[in-house]
Amino acid sequence: MKDCTITNCVGFLAGFLTTFASLPQVYKIYKTNKTKGISIMFAVTYTTGLLLWTYYGIKLNIPPIYIFNIISVFCWLYISYKVIQNKSEKCKDVNNIN
């Protein structure tokens, strides 16, 4: 890793803040199992973007990019899974009424 410059420190701080901003949402979904208001398209697209940022950071060997995006990918994979799962269960409930 390159020496700890102001730019690198800003990169790590930005990565930390944006990554851990997702944790309250993950915790809320874990506790309530509710994902209403989170679009499936958003969750899947955002997760895909995080995967691409991770690849980019690894290929260019930029730790602030790949370290925090790896963590974010796991958070958003969980969120995406729960959004899809809840949508699927809602569809099953609707089909069982008919």
C-alpha positions in Angstrom: 0.0 0.0 0.0 1.1 3.5 -0.7 2.2 5.8 2.1 -0.5 7.3 4.2 -1.2 10.6 2.5 -4.1 13.0 3.1 -5.7 11.6 0.0 -5.5 8.0 1.2 -6.8 9.0 4.6 -9.7 10.8 2.9 -10.3 7.7 0.8 -10.5 5.4 3.9 -12.7 7.9 5.7 -15.1 8.1 2.7 -15.1 4.3 2.4 -15.8 3.9 6.1 -18.7 6.4 6.2 -20.4 5.2 3.0 -20.0 1.5 3.9 -21.2 1.7 7.5 -24.1 4.0 6.4 -25.8 0.8 5.2 -25.5 -1.0 8.6 -28.6 0.6 10.1 -30.7 -0.6 7.2 -29.2 -4.1 7.4 -30.0 -4.2 11.2 -33.5 -2.9 10.6 -34.2 -5.5 8.0 -32.7 -8.2 10.2 -34.9 -7.3 13.2 -38.2 -6.6 11.4 -37.8 -8.6 8.2 -39.5 -5.7 6.4 -38.1 -4.3 3.1 -41.1 -2.2 2.0 -39.9 0.8 0.2 -36.7 -0.8 -1.1 -36.9 -1.4 -4.8 -35.7 -4.7 -6.1 -34.2 -2.9 -9.1 -32.3 -0.5 -6.9 -31.0 -3.2 -4.6 -29.8 -5.4 -7.4 -28.3 -2.6 -9.5 -26.6 -1.1 -6.5 -25.1 -4.4 -5.5 -23.9 -4.9 -9.1 -22.3 -1.5 -9.0 -20.5 -2.4 -5.7 -19.2 -5.6 -7.3 -17.8 -3.6 -10.2 -16.2 -1.0 -7.9 -14.6 -3.9 -6.0 -13.2 -5.3 -9.2 -11.9 -1.9 -10.2 -10.3 -1.3 -6.8 -8.6 -4.7 -6.9 -7.3 -4.3 -10.5 -5.8 -0.9 -9.7 -4.7 -2.0 -6.2 -6.6 0.9 -4.4 -7.3 -0.5 -0.9 -9.9 2.2 0.1 -12.0 1.2 -2.9 -11.8 -2.6 -2.7 -11.8 -3.0 1.1 -15.0 -1.0 1.8 -16.8 -2.2 -1.3 -16.2 -5.8 -0.4 -17.9 -5.1 3.0 -20.7 -3.2 1.2 -21.3 -6.0 -1.2 -22.0 -8.4 1.7 -24.4 -5.9 3.2 -26.2 -5.3 0.0 -26.3 -9.0 -1.0 -28.2 -9.5 2.3 -30.5 -6.6 1.6 -31.1 -7.7 -2.0 -31.8 -11.3 -0.9 -34.3 -10.1 1.7 -36.1 -7.7 -0.8 -36.4 -10.6 -3.3 -37.5 -13.1 -0.6 -40.1 -10.7 0.8 -41.4 -9.9 -2.7 -41.6 -13.6 -3.5 -43.5 -14.4 -0.3 -45.9 -11.5 -1.0 -46.6 -13.0 -4.5 -47.2 -16.4 -2.9 -49.7 -14.9 -0.4 -51.6 -13.2 -3.2 -51.7 -16.5 -5.2 -53.0 -18.4 -2.2 -55.9 -16.0 -1.8 -57.2 -16.8 -5.3 
